């Protein structure tokens, strides 16, 4: 079991976000989470990452309680792609190399393949992120995700700024990654065309 939400409750002010919510995520499972805005989809990610505490109930990742003592070990196993692709407005190469130096991950043997998949030119590394379009920011975030290749991917609207052809390419790639667990928040039709995905509606 990769993640377990056991009877969790969470409220904000007078609003109940979760009330007795339970949900399990198995290793290498691909799960599509859907639901109206404001009902707690992104909050589930924040809980797993230790940014949001629950009022009651248990949350575990790889058998570890989400706690201050365990959170660094937990985060090291997760790649989180936020909806707004929160990258510093600097030359992309500098951020890219910093990420991979810090994580001590060798990526050169797969770089060409993933650049081609995402239709990204080599000179993207010389550009400032502030000049990226929405689609380029999204694909840059996915490039980092795929090359880091952490066991668990939390992807919040990862294809919202892409054209239909690229949406399908990205969805197909993610869903066919046999050694990764992926939890995807999205309403794009590209995800629904694949039989291996499990849909959770909140």
Secondary structure, 3 states (H helix, E strand, C coil): CCEEEEEEEEEECCEEEEEEEEEEECCCCEEEEECCCCCCHHHHHHHHCCCCCCCEEEEEECCEECCCCCHHHHHCCEEEECCCCCCCCCEHHHHHHHHHHHHCCCCHHHHHHHHHHCCCCHHHHHCEHHHCCHHHHHHHHHHHHHHHCCCEEEEECCCCCCCHHHHHHHHHHHHCCCCCEEEEECCCHHHHCCCCCEEEEC
